[in-house]
Amino acid sequence: MSADTSSATTVAEPVEAPRQARGTGTGDADDRTRRRSLMTRLLVRPEIGSLVGGFAIMVFFLAVAPSFRNLDNIGTILYQASTIGMMAVPIAMLMIGGEFDLSAGVLVTTAGLAAALLGWWFNLNVWAAVGLALLVTLAVGLVNGLLLVRTKLPSFLTTLSTFFVLQGMNLGLTRWVTGNVSTHQIADMQGWESARRVFASQFALQVAGHSITLRITLLFWLLLTMLGAWIMLRTRQGNWVLAVGGDEDAARASGVPVRRTKVALYLFVAFCAWLSGMHLLFGYGVVQSGEGIGKEFIYIIAAVIGGCLMNGGFGSVVGASVGALIYGMTQLGINYAGWNPDWFKTFLGVMLLASTLLNVWLKRQAEQR
């Protein structure tokens, strides 16, 4: 009888263990089903660092810069942030997918130049020139994507090549058409006023007796941020971007369309560059052919401050937008505080390094939890 009892016990124990692992027994639940605390879930979010940093910078400049507290200046800060944020959103998605685009800054200028030069040279309706500029810009994005997936070269090299090609074409074609380094005024052409209302309008918001002037770029920025966040968090395509950036070979093996995903990301960058270029043209009336150089690094910095890692697979669109806001607050906050603006780039470099270290730590925490 004793031997039979021991045998029965040996058989019963393996049946009970899985039941406890499923959380149906009296033991502790398995780690895979244990609910994480709210604090833990917040700490592993990639944008948490930028949110904390943005709040700290805002409080800091509110304390040291009297002009920063002036409600009339809010519109200026938001405008500065929105022009960066419109491009930081697609660049962040591209970086989450494991790639870069060093041509993004000059591509914005290319879009504005294309609309102005084509409209003036062919005497087109402004809206026709805007449509042609969209096709030109998307063609550049398509070339960037196809060069990457066909040649297998690093995106750093392919888009750096595009950067130099566009930089030379912007200057050469503008000189050839206008004889100068800037475009002709096309404000007298048909369709200008309606296009300007779409791409460069502004409106006043009354707050506590103060009139805050807001630009249409703020709306573009918010819409792009919501669209990017929805894609990344709620769609299959967002999962593809994360998978491609995390492990391209594993993503391909699991059926993810790697090439199509990367090309689509470059096309999205191109679309946002076109939108930014149209604001550049209709907001200022003319486009300088040398504009945009160096802006690509600002877009990348905003994305990194917002939680994106340089090697892909981790990041946040919302965080990138907060990174753009941090850039706007810092640049104008230094001026409002009366400090020497020559130190701004130094401060920016420190923020970039600190953000990168924080993002690496947050990713490790996310993997461990």
N, C-alpha and C positions, 0 to 999 in steps of 0.2 A: 504493500500500500504506500509506503514511504517513497519508493522509487516511482510509482505512478504519479504521485502528487508533484514530485520535483519535475517530472516530464511535462505535466500540464502547465506548471508555472512557466517553464521555458518557452512553451508555445504561446502563452497568453501575453507575455511582455512585448513582443514585437508588434502585436495588434494594437496595444494601447498607445505606443509611442507615436505613430503617425496621427492618431486621433488628437493627441495633445498638440502636435505640430500644426494641425489645422485649426487649433483654437477651440475645439469642441470638447476637450476634456477638462480636467481640473488643474493642469499644469500651466506654465507660462506660455504665451503665444510665441511662435517662431519669429525671428527678427524680420523676416520678409513681410509679415502681416502686422507688426507692431506699429501703431500710429505714432508718427513723430510729433513733437511739440511744435507749437506755432513759432517759437523762437528758432528752433532748428531749421524749420522750413524757410524762414526768412533769411537766415545766415547763409544758406547754400544757394540763394538766388544770385545770379551774376550781377544784377544791377544794384544790389544793396550797398556796395561800396560807394558808387557814384551818388546815390541818394543821400547817404550820410555826409559825404564830402560836399555835395552841393548845398546842403543845409548849413554845414559849418562855414562855408565860404560866404554864404548869404548873411549869416549872423555877424561874421567878421567884418565885412564891408559896411553893414548897417551900423556897426559900432565905430568904425574909424573914418568913414567917408560920409560927411553930411549930405552931399549931393546925391549919394546912393539912396538916401531915404526920401528923396523928392519923388513923388508919384509921377510927376511929369516926365521923368527919365526912364520909367518902366518900359515905355514903348521903344526907346532906343536900345535898351538891353535886350528886349525880346526880338527886335529886328536883327540885331547882331547874331543872336543865338539861332534864329530861324534860318538865316542864309547858310549857316554851317550845318544845322540840323537836317535840312532838306537833302544834303548829300551824305551826312553821317549815317542816316538810316540805311540806304542801300549798301554803303561801304561796310557797315556792321554785318549785314546779312552775308555779304561776300566773304568777309573775314571769318564768320562762323562756318562758312563752307570751305574754309581753308585756303582762300586765295586773296590776292591784292589787286588794286588797280591804281597804278601810279600816274595814269593819264587822266584821272577824273577832274583835276583842277583845270587843265587846259581844254578838256572836252566841254566844260561849261562855256568857256570863251568861244570855242569852235561853233557851238550851237547859236550863240548870239550873232557871231560874225556871219554864219551861213544865212540866217534870216535877213540880216541887213544887206549883205552884198548881193544875194540873189534877188531880193526885192528891188534894190536900186538898179542893178544891171539890166534886168529884164522888165523893169517897170511893172511889177506884179502888184496885185492886191496884197496887202500886208498879210492877210490870213493864208494866202497861197504860199507866201514866203515862209510863214511859220510852219505850215505843213511840210514843205520841202526840208526845212531845217530839222524837223523831227525825223524824217527819213535818213538824212545825212548822219544824225547823231546815233540813231539805232544801227545804222550800217557800221559805224565805228565800234559800237558795243558788240555787234555780231562778229566782226573781225577779231576783236580781243578774245571772245569766247572760243571761236574756231581755232585761232592760233594756239591757244592753250591746250585744247583737247586733241588737236591733230599733231602738233609738234612734240607734246609732252615736256616742253620746256617750262621752267618755273614761271609763274605769273609775274614775278618781280622783273624778269628779263623781257617778257613779251610786252607788258604794259609800259615798261621803261622805253622800249623801242617806239611804241605808239606815242608816248609823251614827246619824244624828240621829233617824230614825223609831224604831229599836230602843231607843235610849237613853230616849226619851220614853215608849214603850210599857212598857219594863221598870219604870220608876218608877211610871207611872200605873196600870197593871194591878195591880202589887203593892200599892199603897196602896188600890186599890178592893177587892181581895179580902181583904187582911189588916188594913188600916187602919194599916199600918206600912211601912217601907222594906225589910223583909226577909221571907222566907217563914216560915210556921209549920213547926214540927218535924213530920215525918211518919214518925219512927222507929218509931212504934207501929203503923204500917199493914202489912198483909199483903204479904210479898215484900221488905220492907226489908233483912233480914239477907242474903238470897241476892244481892240486887242490890249491897249494900255489898261483899260478897266479890268480886264480879266487877269493880266499878269503883273500889274504894278499899282493897283488901286490901294487906297488907304481910307480909314474911317476913324472917327473920334469916339472915345468911350468916356463918359462922365463918371468919375469916381470921387466921392467926398469933396466935391467942388473943384476937382482938377480934371483937365481934359487930357486924356492919354491917347496919343495917336498910334494906331496899330496898322501895320502893313498886311497886305494879302499873303505875304510869305508866311506869316504866323499860321494862317489857315492851312496853307499847303503843308507846312511842317507837321501840324497836328494830324492831318489826314494821312500823310505818309507814315507817321509813327503808328497810328492805329492800324493801318493796312499791314505794315510790316509785322507788328505784334500779333495780329490775327493770323497771318500766314504762318508765323513761327510757332504759335501756341495751339492753333486750332485746325490746321490742315495737314494733309499727308505730305504736301510739298515742303512744309516746314520741317517735318521729320526727315525728309530726304536731305535737306541742307545740313542738318545736324549730323546725320549719318555720314555724308560725304566728307564733312570737315573732321569728324572723329576718326574714321578709318575708311579710306576710299576703297581699298580692296575688299574689305568686309561688306561695305555697302553694295558694291557691284555684285558680290556673290549672293547677296540676299535679294537681288532683283531691283535695286534702286537704279534709275536711269541717270548715271553719274554725268555723262556728257551733256545731256539735255538740261540737267539741273544747273550745271556751271554756266552754260551758255545763257540760260534764263536769268541768272544772277547778273551777268554782264549787261544784258539788255535792260534790266531794271535800273542799273547804275546809269546807263545811257539815257533812259527816259527821265530820270531825276535831273541829270545834267542838262537835258533840253529844257526842262521846266525852270531850272535855275538860270539858264542862259537867256530864256525869254524875259525873265524878270530883269536881268542885267540890261538887256536892250531897251525894254520899254520903261524901265525905271530911270535910266540915265540918258536915253536918247541916242547915244553913240556907244560903240564898243571899242576899247583899245586892244590891239592885237596881242599885246604882251601881257594881258591880264591872266590871272589864274595860276601862274607859275608859283609853286610852293603851297597852294591851297590843298593839294592832295594829302600832304602830311598833316594838315590841320584836321581834315576829315578822319584820318586814321587815328590821330591823337584823341579826338572826341570819342571814337568807337572804343579805343583801349581804355580810356578813363571810364567809359560806361560798362566795362566788364568783358570785352572781347579779348581773347588770347590770340597771339600772333600765329600760333600753329593750328588754329581752327577747332571746331567742335564744341565751343563754349562761348557764350556771349548773350547779349540782350539788345534788342532794338530800342526798348524804352530806356535802357541804360545809356545807349549812344546818344539819344536825345537829351538826356540829363547831362551827358558829357559836353554836348554843344552849349547847353545853358551855362555850365560851369565856365566854359571858354568865354562866353559873352560877358558873364558877371565879372570874371577876373580881369579881362582886358579893359573894360570900362571902369571897373572898380578901382583899378590902379590909377587911372586918369582922374577919377572923381576924388580920390584920396590925395591928389597932388604929388604923387610919387613920380620918380623918373621912369618913364615907360620903357627905357632901354633894358630894364631888368625883367620885363614881361616874359621874354623867351626863356630866361633862366628859370623863372617860376614854372613855366610850362614844362620844361624838361624834368624838373623835380616831380611835378604831378604825374608825368608819364611814367617815370621809373617807379614811383610809389604805387600807382595804379596797377602796373604790370605785376609787381610783387604781391599786391593784394589779390589780384585775379587768380594768380597761381595758387595762393593759399585757399581761396574760396573753392576752386575746382577740386583741390585735394580733399577739402571737407565734404564736398558733394559726393565724391567717389567713395569716401569712407562711410558715409551715412546712407 
